[in-house]
Amino acid sequence: MKIQSVRGTHDLYAQQLEKFKFIIEIVNTYAHIYDFNEIITPIFEFTELFLKPLGEHSDVVLKEMYTFDDRNDSSLTLRPEYTTPIIRAAISNNLLERLPTKLYGIGPMFRRERPQKGRFRQFNQINFEILGTNDMAADVELILLADDILKKIFLNKKIKLVINSLGDKDTLKKFKHYLSVYFKKNKSKLSIDSLNRIESNPLRILDSKNKNDNDVSQEAPKISDFYSEEAKNKFDDIKNLLTNRSVEFEVNHSLVRGLDYYCHTVFEFKSNELGSQDTLIGGGRYDGLTKTLGGPDIPGVGWAGGVERIMMLIEKDIKVQQKIHLVVMKEDFRSYGLDILNKLRKNNIPVFFDYKYNLKKSLSFANNVNARYAIIIGEEEVKKHSYTIKDLKKNTQKTILLDPLISLLKL
């Protein structure tokens, strides 16, 4: 059997890896500017951490989690999302003593979904969380942060911000009831997946990708009809703060998030270039989640972004540092070659050595990997303590001493 990667996973190398590092560098830069503290958590947690927060009837819990029994019969799960592990870590490490707490993390997540464009079984995710404030300015700050990151990555692309409010817990309870009643009346038109959600999670029907489900949802009750006065005021506050910051957005009352812990603000940054998996960043408010996980009863708000989906929209290759190859024509000159390798690297100049000791083969290798320069070491160079540098793009070469060589390669 041919050895290959597991379905739904992928390797990062060459330009894909450069794009990945480009995104992460921008994320880390803006995390510093917005004063978030990075946190790294284990990739697996006790399964119970995810069951209640994500919803025992959610697709994530029912179909998608990678769960296994450890040797001591503990049930463990590879993390399917990052919000609950970050909050767990904040509780476990007493990071909630001074509020608000601002945390962010980057790492792999795992869901056994059907692999398709923009959706993998192991995928990298960026999460930003603010814990401990009811102020809608925190929601807006996170939206502005996401907007800044995406605008830095995509200088000329149009990314759409869509927002909604799920209201408070009472709003959601009433809305889910009337939504279930409505979908029951129209169940003959719904997909099988949506039929299974009528009682357990009717909100997810609004987010269905099935055309028949979408047609039925067009006439469904609108959550805005169920807002309490407080929920309405909070959503108005969000819209006003965004408008005052000149942030363009669209209100979509059918927008919901896939996990059960959301309330009040929900938002997504979308691109029309990705097909059905069009969300780059999504998030919202999750007041009460920290208490559910055994921590204090404090509010929270955050967002998650899929690195691979963002990578898919980066069309141009990321410019990488020019490649420099060392060509040693004979093994007799190896010591001289190693000396120049060491001197260049001490000056922070990266150099590749292929150990071929053959001019033709080494130059062919360098050209195949698009190297810019080849430093050639032969008998004359060793005798004169010099170096021949060949510009592989211009097809020119000259012989120079060490200091001019270092100056040239540092340009």
PyMOL commands that set and color helices and strands:
alter all, ss='L'
color gray80, all
select helices_A, chain A and resi 14-33+48-54+59-64+83-92+136-153+169-185+187-189+192-195+203-206+211-217+223-226+229-244+289-292+307-312+331-346+359-368+379-384+402-409
alter helices_A, ss='H'
color red, helices_A
select strands_A, chain A and resi 37-38+44-46+67-69+75-78+101-110+122-131+160-165+250-251+263-270+279-285+300-306+324-328+352-353+373-377+387-391+396-400
alter strands_A, ss='S'
color yellow, strands_A
deselect
rebuild
show_as cartoon
